[in-house]
Amino acid sequence: MSSTPRFNRLGAIAGAVALVALGTIGFGQFNRPAQADAGPATPPATPVSVAQVVSQDVTAWQEFSGRLEAVDRVDVRARVSGAVQAVHFREGSLVKAGDLLVTIDPAPYQAEVARMEAQLAAAQARVTYTQSEAQRAKALWDDRAVAKREFDEKDNAAREAAANLRAAQAALQAAQLNLGYTQVRAPVAGRVGKIEVTAGNLVAAGAGAPVLTTLVSVSPIYASFDADEKIVTSALASLPGDRRGLERIPVEMDAGAEAQTGRLQLVDNQVDAKSGTLRVRAVFDNKDGRLIPGQFAKLRMGQAKSAPALLVNERAVGTDQDKRYVIVVGAGNQAEWRPVTLGANVNGLRVVTSGLKGGERIVVGGVQRVRPGSVLAPKDIAMDAKPELAAQQATGKTS
């Protein structure tokens, strides 16, 4: 009988525990619908800087690497053989056309001129004598005082003497030319190179003769480069209908602090089938002589006239494998992924040839953080190229 109160206490405790459990379950069931009705939390809008696509007329520039070439390059050789008597120039100096460079010993050629002058004098005397004889014979023949044969002999002698006179005159002229060739003069204005032969050395004449020095013209100077056929075709299409006046197509060369302006001078007459390029040549003034033939050159070729184009900042362009894209601010400030095709650089901005419309707003800062379809918190800024230009100038890569 004593166990009955203990069982009663245990039953009371168990009942209390059950009531607490039921209350907890009921409270949880009461609150669960409220949490379900709240739904998933909306992600916050992504703060980004956006700018409006620039639409304006531009001259599209394409960049190339090329080499400078002298307009005139001459291997100076002797035209007569002999001993070098004197060298009249300093290596690397500028000379004018006609300046004396080298003197070859003229003594043998002076003697030859004197000999030819003597032969000419003898020929002239012979002409005078034979002409006198021929005139006398003619007078006698007219009177039939001499035979026809004698008259013919006198007349032929006079003709032969006249021919010998002309030969003597030509021989003297050749001797005088050779004497003049002992003074080797600059054929063009330019800069002379290394002296290859010094005074006292014997030199031969002709195309196989040793080079005395080299001479390259200074101004103007050529810049040659290979350009893609499509780029050249586009540049030529900007010319008038007859496609004359290549000089209208602007060409610039990076020459330090500021670009140097030249003009297109030549487009080759055939495309290289292997590379799909054309040889193109521009001409630049080089009055100060800073540009040197053979020097590497960074060049830009434009078009004869401006054309409407869309421009964006390079920072707005993202890369997905081999594709380029921008993020367009769409309806409701939603991010829209848009593939684009890029063109040339223009004053720090990039030409977009397809994929965008004028007036559209695109993300300029934070492109990599934005996912397509996400909501943006845009902050409008200008499509400014100044930071890019400053960076390019700091690294010497102006475009």
DRENKE-622086 format. One line per 5 residues: number of its first residue (from 1); for each residue x, y, z of N, C-alpha, C. Coordinates in steps of 0.05 Angstrom, whole numbers, m for minus. Layout:
NUM	X,Y,Z,X,Y,Z,X,Y,Z; ... $
//
This chain:
1	17,m24,0,0,0,0,17,25,0; 42,23,10,60,47,12,70,56,m15; 69,39,m36,78,47,m63,59,64,m78; 34,65,m70,14,80,m85,20,110,m86; 28,123,m63,34,152,m65,58,157,m84 $
6	78,139,m85,101,143,m102,93,143,m131; 75,123,m138,66,121,m166,50,146,m173; 35,157,m154,20,181,m160,38,205,m166; 60,207,m151,79,229,m156,92,226,m184; 100,201,m191,112,197,m217,93,204,m240 $
11	67,197,m236,47,203,m256,43,233,m260; 44,247,m237,41,276,m239,64,289,m254; 88,279,m248,112,291,m262,110,285,m292; 103,260,m299,101,253,m328,80,270,m342; 58,276,m328,37,293,m340,47,321,m345 $
16	62,331,m325,73,359,m329,91,360,m353; 109,340,m355,128,340,m378,112,339,m404; 91,323,m406,75,321,m430,62,347,m437; 52,361,m417,40,387,m422,60,407,m434; 84,407,m422,105,426,m432,112,420,m461 $
21	114,394,m468,121,386,m495,99,394,m515; 74,389,m507,52,396,m524,51,427,m528; 57,442,m507,57,471,m510,78,480,m529; 102,468,m528,124,476,m546,117,470,m575; 105,446,m579,98,439,m607,76,457,m617 $
26	57,463,m600,36,481,m609,46,509,m616; 65,519,m600,76,545,m605,91,546,m632; 106,524,m637,121,522,m662,102,521,m686; 80,505,m684,61,504,m705,47,531,m710; 43,546,m688,30,572,m690,47,592,m706 $
31	73,591,m701,91,611,m713,100,603,m742; 99,578,m750,110,569,m775,97,582,m799; 71,585,m801,59,598,m824,68,627,m828; 73,640,m807,82,668,m809,110,670,m822; 128,651,m815,155,651,m828,153,644,m857 $
36	135,625,m864,132,617,m892,121,640,m909; 104,655,m897,92,677,m912,112,699,m918; 133,702,m902,153,723,m906,168,720,m932; 174,695,m943,188,690,m968,218,695,m966; 234,689,m988,263,693,m988,270,723,m988 $
41	293,729,m976,302,757,m974,311,767,m1002; 305,792,m1011,314,803,m1037,342,813,m1035; 361,803,m1054,389,812,m1052,391,842,m1057; 410,855,m1045,412,884,m1049,422,891,m1077; 416,915,m1087,425,924,m1113,455,928,m1112 $
46	468,922,m1135,498,924,m1137,505,953,m1145; 520,967,m1128,528,994,m1136,549,994,m1158; 545,1008,m1179,564,1009,m1201,564,1037,m1213; 586,1043,m1227,588,1068,m1242,580,1063,m1271; 563,1080,m1282,554,1076,m1309,558,1102,m1325 $
51	561,1099,m1351,565,1122,m1369,550,1117,m1395; 542,1139,m1408,528,1137,m1433,547,1133,m1456; 540,1115,m1474,557,1110,m1498,559,1136,m1514; 584,1143,m1521,589,1168,m1536,585,1163,m1566; 571,1181,m1579,566,1179,m1608,577,1204,m1621 $
56	597,1202,m1638,609,1225,m1651,624,1217,m1676; 630,1236,m1693,646,1231,m1717,675,1229,m1709; 689,1208,m1718,716,1204,m1710,732,1195,m1735; 758,1199,m1733,777,1187,m1752,789,1162,m1739; 781,1139,m1749,791,1114,m1737,820,1110,m1744 $
61	836,1104,m1723,864,1099,m1727,871,1070,m1722; 889,1059,m1737,899,1032,m1733,929,1034,m1729; 939,1018,m1710,967,1019,m1702,983,997,m1716; 1008,1004,m1723,1026,986,m1737,1055,990,m1727; 1071,970,m1732,1100,971,m1727,1114,971,m1754 $
66	1133,988,m1757,1147,990,m1782,1177,997,m1779; 1190,1002,m1801,1218,1010,m1802,1221,1035,m1819; 1240,1051,m1811,1247,1075,m1826,1266,1068,m1848; 1263,1081,m1871,1280,1076,m1894,1288,1103,m1906; 1313,1105,m1915,1322,1129,m1929,1309,1130,m1956 $
71	1302,1154,m1965,1292,1158,m1992,1314,1151,m2012; 1338,1160,m2007,1361,1155,m2024,1383,1142,m2007; 1394,1120,m2018,1417,1107,m2005,1437,1100,m2027; 1461,1110,m2023,1482,1108,m2044,1507,1095,m2032; 1516,1074,m2046,1543,1064,m2040,1563,1079,m2058 $
76	1579,1096,m2046,1597,1113,m2061,1621,1097,m2069; 1625,1095,m2095,1648,1081,m2107,1663,1099,m2126; 1688,1092,m2131,1705,1107,m2149,1697,1100,m2178; 1697,1120,m2195,1690,1115,m2224,1716,1114,m2241; 1738,1120,m2228,1764,1116,m2241,1783,1104,m2220 $
81	1802,1089,m2230,1821,1076,m2211,1844,1095,m2205; 1858,1089,m2183,1880,1106,m2176,1885,1106,m2146; 1903,1122,m2137,1910,1124,m2108,1893,1146,m2095; 1882,1140,m2072,1867,1160,m2057,1886,1181,m2047; 1881,1205,m2056,1898,1228,m2048,1889,1241,m2022 $
86	1863,1244,m2018,1853,1257,m1994,1823,1250,m1990; 1816,1250,m1964,1788,1246,m1956,1778,1272,m1944; 1756,1283,m1953,1748,1310,m1946,1723,1311,m1928; 1715,1290,m1917,1691,1290,m1900,1696,1277,m1873; 1680,1283,m1853,1681,1271,m1827,1659,1250,m1825 $
91	1666,1227,m1814,1646,1206,m1812,1622,1215,m1797; 1598,1208,m1808,1573,1215,m1795,1564,1244,m1799; 1578,1259,m1815,1571,1287,m1819,1550,1290,m1841; 1537,1313,m1842,1517,1319,m1862,1531,1333,m1885; 1525,1325,m1910,1537,1337,m1933,1515,1346,m1953 $
96	1521,1364,m1970,1503,1373,m1991,1509,1359,m2017; 1490,1358,m2035,1495,1346,m2061,1517,1362,m2075; 1537,1348,m2085,1560,1361,m2099,1584,1366,m2081; 1581,1362,m2055,1604,1366,m2037,1626,1346,m2044; 1651,1355,m2042,1674,1337,m2048,1679,1318,m2025 $
101	1679,1292,m2031,1683,1272,m2010,1711,1260,m2011; 1720,1252,m2034,1746,1238,m2037,1760,1248,m2062; 1786,1252,m2061,1802,1259,m2084,1821,1236,m2091; 1819,1227,m2116,1838,1206,m2127,1860,1221,m2142; 1884,1211,m2140,1907,1225,m2153,1900,1232,m2182 $
106	1899,1258,m2189,1891,1266,m2216,1913,1266,m2236; 1939,1263,m2228,1962,1267,m2246,1960,1251,m2271; 1955,1224,m2270,1953,1209,m2295,1931,1218,m2313; 1909,1228,m2302,1887,1236,m2319,1891,1264,m2330; 1907,1281,m2316,1914,1307,m2326,1933,1303,m2351 $
111	1951,1283,m2348,1969,1277,m2371,1953,1267,m2395; 1933,1251,m2390,1916,1240,m2412,1901,1263,m2425; 1891,1282,m2410,1877,1305,m2421,1896,1321,m2439; 1921,1325,m2430,1940,1340,m2445,1946,1325,m2472; 1948,1298,m2471,1954,1283,m2495,1930,1285,m2515 $
116	1906,1284,m2504,1883,1286,m2521,1880,1314,m2533; 1888,1334,m2518,1888,1361,m2529,1908,1364,m2552; 1931,1351,m2550,1951,1352,m2571,1940,1337,m2596; 1928,1314,m2592,1916,1300,m2614,1894,1316,m2628; 1879,1330,m2612,1858,1347,m2623,1870,1369,m2640 $
121	1891,1381,m2631,1904,1403,m2646,1915,1392,m2672; 1926,1368,m2672,1937,1356,m2696,1914,1350,m2715; 1892,1340,m2705,1869,1334,m2722,1857,1360,m2734; 1857,1381,m2719,1847,1406,m2730,1865,1416,m2752; 1892,1414,m2748,1911,1422,m2769,1907,1405,m2794 $
126	1903,1379,m2790,1899,1361,m2813,1874,1369,m2828; 1853,1376,m2814,1828,1384,m2827,1833,1409,m2844; 1847,1429,m2833,1852,1453,m2847,1867,1448,m2873; 1887,1431,m2872,1904,1425,m2895,1887,1409,m2916; 1873,1389,m2908,1859,1372,m2927,1836,1387,m2940 $
131	1823,1405,m2925,1801,1421,m2936,1812,1440,m2958; 1836,1451,m2952,1848,1469,m2972,1855,1454,m2997; 1866,1430,m2994,1873,1413,m3017,1848,1405,m3033; 1827,1399,m3018,1803,1391,m3032,1791,1414,m3047; 1792,1438,m3037,1781,1461,m3051,1797,1467,m3076 $
136	1824,1464,m3075,1841,1469,m3098,1835,1448,m3120; 1832,1423,m3110,1827,1402,m3130,1800,1406,m3143; 1781,1416,m3129,1754,1420,m3141,1756,1442,m3162; 1771,1463,m3156,1774,1485,m3176,1787,1474,m3201; 1807,1458,m3198,1821,1446,m3221,1802,1427,m3236 $
141	1787,1412,m3221,1769,1393,m3234,1747,1407,m3250; 1738,1430,m3239,1718,1446,m3253,1729,1455,m3281; 1755,1460,m3281,1768,1468,m3307,1778,1444,m3322; 1772,1421,m3312,1782,1396,m3324,1812,1396,m3327; 1825,1408,m3306,1854,1409,m3306,1867,1386,m3292 $
146	1851,1371,m3277,1861,1347,m3263,1842,1324,m3268; 1852,1301,m3263,1835,1277,m3267,1814,1275,m3244; 1793,1261,m3251,1771,1257,m3231,1782,1242,m3207; 1799,1223,m3212,1810,1207,m3190,1825,1224,m3170; 1841,1243,m3179,1856,1260,m3161,1838,1277,m3144 $
151	1817,1288,m3157,1797,1304,m3142,1784,1287,m3120; 1776,1263,m3127,1763,1245,m3107,1781,1239,m3083; 1807,1235,m3089,1826,1229,m3067,1828,1253,m3048; 1829,1277,m3059,1831,1301,m3042,1806,1305,m3025; 1783,1300,m3038,1758,1304,m3024,1755,1283,m3002 $
156	1762,1259,m3007,1760,1238,m2987,1779,1243,m2964; 1802,1253,m2970,1821,1259,m2948,1810,1281,m2930; 1797,1301,m2942,1785,1322,m2925,1762,1310,m2907; 1746,1293,m2918,1725,1280,m2903,1736,1263,m2880; 1757,1248,m2886,1770,1231,m2865,1782,1248,m2843 $
161	1794,1271,m2851,1806,1288,m2830,1784,1300,m2812; 1761,1307,m2824,1739,1317,m2808,1729,1296,m2788; 1727,1271,m2797,1719,1249,m2779,1739,1245,m2756; 1764,1246,m2763,1785,1243,m2743,1784,1266,m2723; 1776,1290,m2732,1774,1313,m2714,1752,1307,m2693 $
166	1729,1297,m2703,1707,1291,m2685,1715,1269,m2665; 1731,1249,m2674,1740,1228,m2656,1759,1240,m2635; 1776,1258,m2643,1795,1271,m2624,1780,1288,m2604; 1759,1301,m2613,1742,1317,m2594,1729,1298,m2573; 1718,1275,m2582,1706,1257,m2564,1726,1245,m2544 $
171	1750,1239,m2554,1770,1228,m2537,1779,1248,m2515; 1780,1273,m2523,1787,1294,m2504,1765,1297,m2483; 1740,1295,m2492,1717,1297,m2474,1718,1274,m2453; 1724,1250,m2463,1725,1227,m2445,1748,1230,m2425; 1771,1240,m2434,1793,1245,m2416,1786,1266,m2395 $
176	1772,1286,m2403,1764,1307,m2384,1744,1296,m2363; 1726,1278,m2373,1707,1266,m2354,1722,1249,m2333; 1741,1233,m2342,1757,1217,m2324,1772,1234,m2304; 1782,1256,m2314,1796,1275,m2296,1776,1285,m2275; 1752,1292,m2283,1732,1301,m2264,1724,1280,m2244 $
181	1725,1254,m2253,1717,1233,m2235,1738,1228,m2213; 1761,1240,m2215,1780,1237,m2193,1771,1253,m2168; 1752,1270,m2172,1739,1283,m2149,1712,1270,m2144; 1711,1253,m2124,1687,1238,m2117,1669,1257,m2101; 1646,1263,m2112,1628,1282,m2099,1602,1269,m2090 $
186	1588,1281,m2071,1563,1270,m2060,1542,1272,m2082; 1529,1249,m2090,1508,1251,m2110,1482,1262,m2099; 1477,1259,m2073,1453,1270,m2061,1461,1282,m2034; 1443,1299,m2023,1447,1309,m1997,1440,1288,m1976; 1455,1287,m1954,1449,1267,m1934,1472,1265,m1913 $
191	1472,1242,m1900,1492,1237,m1880,1511,1214,m1889; 1537,1220,m1887,1557,1200,m1896,1562,1181,m1873; 1571,1157,m1880,1577,1137,m1860,1606,1134,m1855; 1614,1109,m1850,1642,1103,m1843,1660,1106,m1868; 1684,1116,m1863,1704,1117,m1884,1716,1089,m1888 $
196	1713,1078,m1912,1722,1050,m1917,1751,1050,m1928; 1759,1072,m1941,1786,1073,m1953,1799,1099,m1945; 1824,1097,m1936,1838,1121,m1927,1858,1130,m1948; 1870,1153,m1944,1889,1164,m1963,1913,1145,m1967; 1922,1143,m1992,1945,1126,m1998,1937,1099,m2010 $
201	1913,1091,m2006,1904,1065,m2016,1896,1067,m2045; 1902,1045,m2060,1894,1044,m2088,1865,1033,m2089; 1849,1045,m2107,1822,1037,m2110,1817,1031,m2140; 1799,1012,m2144,1791,1005,m2172,1766,1019,m2179; 1758,1017,m2204,1734,1031,m2213,1713,1010,m2221 $
206	1688,1019,m2223,1667,1001,m2232,1649,991,m2210; 1628,976,m2219,1608,966,m2200,1620,947,m2179; 1641,933,m2186,1653,915,m2167,1675,927,m2149; 1678,953,m2152,1699,967,m2137,1691,969,m2108; 1710,971,m2089,1704,973,m2061,1689,999,m2055 $
211	1671,998,m2035,1656,1022,m2027,1673,1041,m2012; 1674,1066,m2020,1689,1086,m2006,1674,1094,m1980; 1648,1098,m1982,1631,1104,m1959,1602,1101,m1968; 1584,1102,m1950,1556,1102,m1956,1543,1129,m1950; 1523,1136,m1965,1509,1161,m1961,1479,1157,m1962 $
216	1466,1166,m1941,1436,1163,m1939,1424,1191,m1937; 1402,1195,m1951,1388,1221,m1949,1375,1222,m1921; 1371,1247,m1912,1360,1251,m1885,1331,1260,m1886; 1325,1279,m1902,1297,1290,m1902,1289,1294,m1931; 1265,1283,m1938,1246,1267,m1922,1256,1239,m1917 $
221	1240,1224,m1901,1247,1196,m1895,1222,1179,m1897; 1226,1154,m1906,1204,1136,m1909,1200,1119,m1884; 1175,1111,m1879,1168,1092,m1858,1150,1071,m1871; 1160,1046,m1873,1146,1024,m1886,1135,1005,m1865; 1111,995,m1871,1098,975,m1853,1079,958,m1869 $
226	1072,935,m1857,1053,917,m1869,1026,920,m1856; 1005,925,m1872,978,930,m1861,959,909,m1872; 940,901,m1855,919,881,m1864,904,892,m1887; 898,875,m1906,884,884,m1931,857,897,m1925; 843,888,m1904,817,900,m1897,821,929,m1888 $
231	842,933,m1872,847,960,m1862,854,979,m1885; 871,969,m1903,879,986,m1926,855,992,m1943; 838,971,m1948,814,975,m1964,796,996,m1952; 793,995,m1925,776,1014,m1911,787,1043,m1914; 813,1045,m1912,826,1072,m1914,823,1083,m1943 $
236	826,1065,m1962,823,1074,m1990,794,1081,m1996; 776,1068,m1983,747,1073,m1988,740,1101,m1978; 755,1113,m1960,750,1139,m1949,759,1161,m1969; 773,1154,m1990,781,1173,m2010,758,1179,m2029; 760,1200,m2045,740,1205,m2066,737,1182,m2085 $
241	717,1183,m2103,711,1161,m2120,734,1151,m2137; 752,1169,m2146,774,1161,m2163,797,1150,m2147; 795,1152,m2120,816,1141,m2102,843,1153,m2107; 844,1178,m2115,869,1191,m2119,876,1207,m2093; 901,1214,m2091,910,1231,m2069,914,1215,m2044 $
246	933,1195,m2045,940,1180,m2021,948,1197,m1998; 960,1221,m2004,969,1238,m1983,947,1249,m1965; 922,1245,m1974,899,1253,m1957,895,1235,m1933; 906,1210,m1935,903,1191,m1913,924,1198,m1892; 917,1205,m1868,936,1214,m1848,952,1190,m1836 $
251	977,1195,m1831,994,1175,m1818,1010,1190,m1796; 1011,1179,m1772,1026,1191,m1750,1046,1171,m1740; 1068,1182,m1729,1089,1165,m1718,1095,1175,m1690; 1098,1156,m1671,1105,1163,m1644,1134,1172,m1643; 1137,1198,m1638,1164,1210,m1638,1171,1223,m1611 $
256	1162,1210,m1590,1169,1221,m1563,1145,1236,m1551; 1150,1262,m1545,1130,1277,m1531,1104,1281,m1547; 1107,1283,m1573,1083,1287,m1590,1086,1272,m1616; 1064,1264,m1627,1064,1249,m1652,1073,1266,m1675; 1087,1254,m1694,1096,1268,m1718,1078,1260,m1741 $
261	1068,1280,m1755,1048,1275,m1776,1062,1272,m1803; 1054,1252,m1818,1065,1247,m1845,1042,1244,m1865; 1048,1232,m1887,1028,1227,m1908,1033,1201,m1921; 1012,1188,m1929,1015,1162,m1943,1026,1167,m1970; 1046,1150,m1978,1060,1155,m2003,1057,1132,m2023 $
266	1053,1108,m2012,1053,1084,m2030,1036,1062,m2017; 1019,1049,m2033,1006,1024,m2026,1014,1004,m2048; 1026,982,m2040,1037,963,m2059,1014,953,m2077; 1022,942,m2100,1003,934,m2120,993,905,m2118; 1000,891,m2097,990,864,m2093,991,856,m2063 $
271	973,838,m2056,971,828,m2028,989,804,m2025; 1003,802,m2003,1018,779,m1996,999,756,m1990; 998,735,m2006,979,714,m2003,982,699,m1977; 1006,697,m1966,1011,682,m1942,1001,697,m1917; 1007,723,m1916,1000,739,m1892,974,755,m1895 $
276	965,759,m1920,941,775,m1924,946,805,m1919; 971,814,m1923,978,842,m1917,988,855,m1942; 987,882,m1941,998,898,m1963,1021,915,m1952; 1042,918,m1968,1064,936,m1961,1055,965,m1965; 1057,981,m1944,1049,1009,m1944,1072,1026,m1936 $
281	1074,1050,m1948,1097,1067,m1942,1087,1096,m1938; 1096,1108,m1917,1090,1136,m1911,1115,1153,m1912; 1113,1179,m1915,1136,1196,m1916,1133,1218,m1895; 1155,1224,m1881,1156,1243,m1860,1179,1263,m1864; 1175,1288,m1855,1197,1307,m1855,1216,1300,m1833 $
286	1242,1304,m1838,1262,1297,m1818,1284,1318,m1819; 1276,1343,m1818,1296,1365,m1821,1316,1366,m1799; 1308,1357,m1775,1327,1358,m1753,1345,1333,m1752; 1339,1313,m1769,1356,1289,m1771,1353,1270,m1748; 1332,1273,m1731,1330,1255,m1708,1322,1226,m1716 $
291	1308,1223,m1738,1300,1197,m1748,1322,1185,m1764; 1328,1159,m1759,1350,1145,m1771,1340,1122,m1787; 1350,1119,m1812,1341,1095,m1828,1347,1069,m1814; 1328,1050,m1815,1331,1025,m1802,1319,1025,m1774; 1311,1048,m1764,1300,1050,m1737,1272,1039,m1736 $
296	1265,1026,m1713,1238,1016,m1708,1219,1040,m1704; 1195,1037,m1715,1176,1059,m1713,1148,1049,m1706; 1134,1064,m1688,1106,1058,m1681,1089,1078,m1697; 1071,1067,m1713,1056,1083,m1732,1026,1080,m1728; 1012,1100,m1737,982,1099,m1737,973,1109,m1764 $
301	954,1095,m1776,942,1103,m1801,913,1108,m1798; 903,1131,m1807,875,1139,m1804,861,1137,m1830; 840,1153,m1833,824,1153,m1858,822,1182,m1868; 815,1184,m1893,815,1211,m1906,793,1229,m1895; 772,1217,m1885,750,1233,m1874,738,1219,m1850 $
306	726,1235,m1832,714,1224,m1807,688,1209,m1814; 681,1191,m1795,656,1175,m1798,643,1173,m1771; 616,1171,m1770,603,1168,m1744,610,1141,m1731; 614,1142,m1704,622,1118,m1690,612,1120,m1661; 611,1097,m1648,604,1095,m1619,630,1089,m1604 $
311	634,1104,m1582,658,1102,m1566,652,1094,m1538; 668,1077,m1526,666,1069,m1498,693,1069,m1485; 693,1070,m1459,718,1068,m1444,727,1038,m1444; 753,1034,m1446,764,1007,m1446,756,992,m1420; 753,1007,m1398,746,994,m1372,718,981,m1373 $
316	701,990,m1391,674,979,m1393,673,953,m1407; 694,944,m1419,694,920,m1436,705,897,m1420; 689,876,m1418,697,851,m1405,705,830,m1425; 719,809,m1416,728,787,m1433,717,761,m1423; 704,746,m1441,695,719,m1435,706,700,m1456 $
321	729,687,m1449,744,670,m1467,752,688,m1491; 741,682,m1515,749,698,m1538,729,719,m1546; 710,724,m1528,689,744,m1533,693,769,m1516; 684,791,m1527,684,817,m1513,655,824,m1507; 650,836,m1484,623,843,m1477,622,868,m1459 $
326	598,879,m1457,593,901,m1439,568,895,m1424; 564,909,m1401,539,906,m1385,522,931,m1390; 499,927,m1402,481,949,m1408,460,951,m1386; 454,976,m1378,434,981,m1357,407,980,m1372; 391,958,m1366,366,954,m1380,343,965,m1364 $
331	318,956,m1370,294,965,m1356,295,956,m1327; 286,974,m1310,287,968,m1281,315,966,m1270; 334,979,m1283,362,978,m1275,373,949,m1273; 363,932,m1291,373,905,m1291,397,903,m1310; 417,886,m1302,441,883,m1318,436,865,m1342 $
336	444,875,m1366,441,860,m1390,468,855,m1403; 475,829,m1406,500,821,m1418,498,825,m1448; 517,840,m1460,515,846,m1489,543,842,m1503; 545,822,m1521,570,819,m1536,575,842,m1555; 600,850,m1558,607,873,m1575,631,866,m1592 $
341	633,881,m1614,657,880,m1631,671,906,m1630; 697,905,m1624,713,929,m1620,728,938,m1645; 733,964,m1647,748,975,m1669,774,988,m1658; 781,1010,m1670,806,1024,m1664,804,1040,m1639; 827,1049,m1629,829,1068,m1606,827,1096,m1617 $
346	811,1113,m1604,809,1141,m1612,810,1158,m1587; 833,1171,m1583,836,1190,m1560,830,1176,m1534; 839,1152,m1530,835,1138,m1505,810,1122,m1502; 791,1126,m1521,766,1110,m1521,768,1089,m1543; 750,1069,m1541,750,1047,m1560,725,1048,m1578 $
351	729,1046,m1604,706,1045,m1622,692,1018,m1620; 665,1019,m1618,649,994,m1618,635,993,m1645; 641,973,m1661,630,971,m1688,603,956,m1688; 597,940,m1668,571,926,m1667,565,918,m1638; 539,917,m1632,530,908,m1605,518,930,m1588 $
356	522,955,m1595,511,977,m1579,496,997,m1596; 480,1014,m1583,466,1036,m1595,474,1062,m1581; 473,1083,m1596,479,1109,m1584,459,1116,m1562; 469,1127,m1540,453,1135,m1518,449,1114,m1497; 456,1089,m1502,453,1068,m1482,473,1073,m1459 $
361	466,1064,m1435,483,1067,m1411,495,1040,m1405; 521,1040,m1400,535,1015,m1395,551,1018,m1369; 557,995,m1357,573,995,m1332,602,1001,m1339; 614,1020,m1326,642,1027,m1331,660,1016,m1309; 651,1017,m1284,667,1007,m1262,654,983,m1249 $
366	669,962,m1245,659,938,m1231,645,918,m1249; 653,917,m1275,640,898,m1294,642,870,m1284; 665,861,m1273,668,833,m1265,650,826,m1242; 640,845,m1226,624,838,m1203,594,835,m1210; 587,843,m1234,558,843,m1242,551,817,m1256 $
371	528,806,m1248,518,783,m1262,494,791,m1279; 490,778,m1302,467,784,m1319,441,780,m1304; 424,800,m1306,398,798,m1293,397,810,m1265; 420,816,m1253,421,828,m1227,412,857,m1227; 402,866,m1205,393,894,m1203,416,912,m1196 $
376	418,934,m1209,440,953,m1206,432,978,m1191; 451,989,m1177,447,1016,m1165,466,1034,m1179; 458,1045,m1203,476,1060,m1220,483,1088,m1210; 508,1095,m1214,517,1122,m1209,528,1133,m1235; 516,1153,m1247,523,1163,m1273,549,1180,m1271 $
381	567,1174,m1290,592,1189,m1293,596,1194,m1323; 616,1210,m1329,621,1216,m1358,638,1193,m1369; 635,1189,m1395,652,1169,m1410,679,1183,m1415; 696,1183,m1394,720,1199,m1395,744,1182,m1401; 762,1191,m1418,786,1176,m1425,811,1187,m1412 $
386	808,1208,m1395,832,1221,m1384,849,1202,m1368; 838,1185,m1350,855,1167,m1335,871,1148,m1353; 858,1138,m1374,872,1120,m1392,894,1134,m1407; 888,1159,m1417,909,1174,m1431,932,1180,m1413; 927,1187,m1388,948,1193,m1369,966,1168,m1365 $
391	953,1145,m1362,968,1120,m1358,985,1114,m1383; 973,1118,m1407,988,1112,m1431,1012,1131,m1435; 1008,1156,m1428,1030,1175,m1430,1052,1169,m1410; 1044,1159,m1387,1064,1152,m1367,1081,1128,m1376; 1069,1110,m1392,1084,1086,m1401,1094,1090,m1429 $
396	1089,1113,m1441,1098,1118,m1468,1082,1104,m1489; 1057,1098,m1484,1040,1083,m1503,1016,1100,m1511; 1021,1122,m1522,999,1139,m1531,987,1127,m1556; 961,1132,m1559,947,1121,m1582,932,1143,m1597 $
//
